[in-house]
Each structure stands twice: as C-alpha cells, then as structure tokens.
Amino acid sequence: MSVRDNQSSISNSIESILDQTHEDFEFLILDDFSNDETYSVIKEYEKKDERLKIFRNKENIGLTKSLNKLISMTKGPLVARQDADDISYKKRFSKQVNYFHKSKYDFCVARAESMQHKKVIPKYSFYFPAKVVTSFKNPFIHGTLMIRREILLEIGSYNERFYYAQDFKLFKDLLTQNKRFKYIKEPLYSLNMKNNISSLKKKEQKYYSDLVRKNKTPRNLIK
C-alpha cells in the first residue's frame, strides 16, 4: 500500500487487511511524504502488529514509483494490492490464494462494490473478454490485484513513465503477454469513488489511459 494524505480513511483500510481470515502475510506501507497525520497513524499500527513494515519517502515521488519501491522490498511469492481509501472484505486473501493453489494462474482480480452506492462493479464489462475491454478502458480494479511476484518482476513491474493509469498499463502488459488470470465474479473489495485519484485527476488519467489504449508511451518521465 502506498499512501499520501489519507488520514481520514487509512485506519479502516489497514484494519480491513489485518482482519483477513488468511493471516500469513507481511503488510508493507509506504507513506509518500504526506502533509497530514497519515504517517503518525500508520506508525501506531506498526506498534500493534508485527506483520506491518512502515516506510516513508523523503519527498513525494508519486504512486507508480512508490509501488515499485514496495515491490522491491517484498519477500513472499504473491503480492497483493490495496488502496489507502478502500476496504478489502475479510475473505479476500483466502479466496484469492486458494485459486493460486488450485491452478497455475499468474494473477487474480475480483469485482468490487462501490463504497458510496453499493453497486457491483464492473457491471457489464466483466462479461466480455478482458483483451476486448482494454480497447475501451481498464478491465480490472487495481486494488483487488494479487499476482505472483516472479511475474511482476518478469514484466518489469509498473512502467514509471505512466505517472497515472499505471495499473491500466500493467494489466495491458499482462494481457498482451497472455498471462493466465482468474477473475472472481464475487465482490471482494469496497471501492471508494469519491475524492480519489480517478475523480480528482480525470484529465491526467484520461491522457495516460489513452496512451495505454493506443499502445503508446509518454514522451517524458515525470520526476
């Protein structure tokens, strides 16, 4: 989990992970130079649960680079994502891990419920082939991702030229390379859709998403 200025939501998000029925994991959280009390909040949780490992950037570097820093520090064979303003349902990890044990999937995603409206998302695109959906939009919900660490490293993790829509780019790369995945129909995640990156940075998100759809790369790397 990479977090920045999420003091109002970070506790619920962290607790949703610590409350998972599957308990064998390490929880890496990187504070991307928050301006509020986020870092203080997550440090308190580190004192309570030894599974937490807390880090802090000396300057704001953005989500993409922060996620890659976290990936470089992971040790387990599976890597799961969680956004700082979302909530994972109690059995999310156990259900996803179970699919990796059943078959040689490279990654696993699930549907979610809107935190504001309780509607299941995606509603319709879930029923179409993911490769087809990428021609129009991101086919998966980033926060539900669980992926084999070796696969993540094999594709080069997140492309740091994509300051936004880094998840769309990652999924597009995975699908282009025909990586095997399980898409769970059941919602395992509560997705915040108010005052998040997607809603606050619509213009920027669209610019980078359009590049992904067109198989193009941004000219400049944002530092």
N, C-alpha and C positions, 0 to 999 in steps of 0.2 A: 504494500500500500504506500503510495506517495500522497502526501497531504500538504495543503497550503491554505491557511486561513479558514479552517473548518471547525473552530472551537465549539460551535453550536450543535454539530452533528457527529463529531468524531467519537464521542463516548458510545453512542448507540451502535455505530458501525463496528468499533472494536469489540464490544460485548457480543455482537452477533457472531463474531468469529470465535471468541473464547468459549462461547456456549455451544459450539458444534458437537454433535454426537460422535464424530470422528475426532479424537483428541490428539493424535500423534502428528504434530506439525511444529514448525518454527514460524513465527509471525514477525516478518521484517517490516518496519515502518520507517519511512524516510520523510522528515519534515523539510519541505523545500523553501526554507527561510521564511517562515510565516511571520506576519506582522501582528498577529493577535496572540491569544494564550494557548494556541494549539499544542505547541511543543511542551509546555508545562503539563497539560492534560495527559498527553501520551507518556510522559516520563513517570507520572504517577502510576499508570497501568503497568509499566515495566517493573515497578517495585512489587507488584502483586502477583505477577505471573512470569515464571522463568522462561516461558516459550517466546516472550517478546524480546526483540532486539531493536533498539531505537537508534536512529542516526539523524544527523542534521546537516544540510548543505550550508556552506559559508556564504552563499549567495543564491538567488533564485535562478535555477537553470531550466525550469520547465518540466512538464510531465514526462516527455519522451526520454530525456537523458536521465531523469531520476529513476525511471523504471529500469533502464539498462544498468544503472549503478546497483540497484537492488538485485537484479538477476545475477550479476557478477558475484554477489555475496551469498547466493542460495547454495544449499548443500544437498537437499533432497532430490529424488528422481522426478518429482512432479512439482510444478509451480502453479499456484492459483492467484488470480487477481481479485482485488476488492477495492472499490472506490470509497473515499472517506465520507461520502454523504449518502451511501447506500447501505442496505442491510441484507445479509445472507441468511436464509432460513436454516433452521437447526440441522437438517439432514442433508444440506447441500454437499458438503465434503464427502460424507459417507456414500451418497448415491453416485457422485462422480467417480470417486476412487474405485467403487465397485465395477464400473464399466471398464476401467483400465485393467482390472484383474480378469474380467471376462473375455476381453478381446484386445488385439494389438492396436488400439486406437492411438493416434498421435496427439489429439487434443479433444476436449469435451466442452460443450457450451450448453446453456439452458435458456429457457424463456424466463420472463420476469413479470412482475406486476408493477404497474405504476403506483408509486407511493401516494400520489395525490388523488388518483381516480380508481385505483384497484382494478384497472383493466389489464388483461393479459397481453403482453407484447413480446415479439411481434404478433400481430393478429392474423394477417393473411400471408405475408411473405414467408412465414415458417413452412408453408406447404409447397413452396417452389424450390427447385434446386438452388443451392447456395451460390453456385457459379453464375447462374442466371441473375440472381438478385444483385450481385456485385456490379452489374451493368447500370444499376439504378441507385443503390445505396449500400451501406454496411449491412451485411446479412445477420450479424450476431451482436449480442450485448457484451461489451468488453468485460464488465465486472463479473460475468459468470464464467470466464475462461479458466480452464485447468488444462495444462499442457505438459508434455514430457520435456524435462529440462534439456535433454540432448537434442530434441527437435528445435527448441527455441534457439539454442546456440548454433545449430546447424544452419539456420536461415539468417543468422546474424542479429538476432533479437529485434528490437524496434529500430526502424530506419530513422536516424536522428535528423535527417533533412525534413522530416514531417513533424513540425512543431505542434500541429494539430492533426486530427484524423490519423494518428499513429496506429490506432487499433484497426482501422479500416485497411491501412496499408499492410499491417501484419497478417490480417485474415486473408487479404487478397494474395499475398505471397504464399501462404499456406495452401490455399486452394489451387493456385497456379502450379504448385509442385505436387499436387494430388495427395496431400497428406490426409490420412484417414481420420474421420472425426465422428463423434456421437453428438447428436443434437437432441437434448432431452425436452420432450413436449411439456412436461410439468414445470410450472414456475418454481424456481428455487431461490429467487432473489427479489428484493424490493428496490426498485429503481427510482431515485429522486429525479424529477423532471422540472424542478423549479429552481431558478437561480444557480444552475450548474453551468459547466463549460459549454455544453451544447446550446443552451439557451442564451447565455451571455456573450458568446463569441460566434454567433451564427455566420457572419460574413467570413471570418477566418476559417471556420470549419468547412464552409462550402468551398472555399478556394482550394484547400488541401484535399477535400473529398473528390472534387472534380479532377484533380491531378491523378488520384488513385484510379478513378473510373477510366481515365484516358491513358493509363499506363505511362504517365509522365512523372518526372522527378522535379522538385523545386530547384530553381537555379542557385539560390543562396541558402547557406546553412545559418540559421539563427543562433547566435551565441549568447 
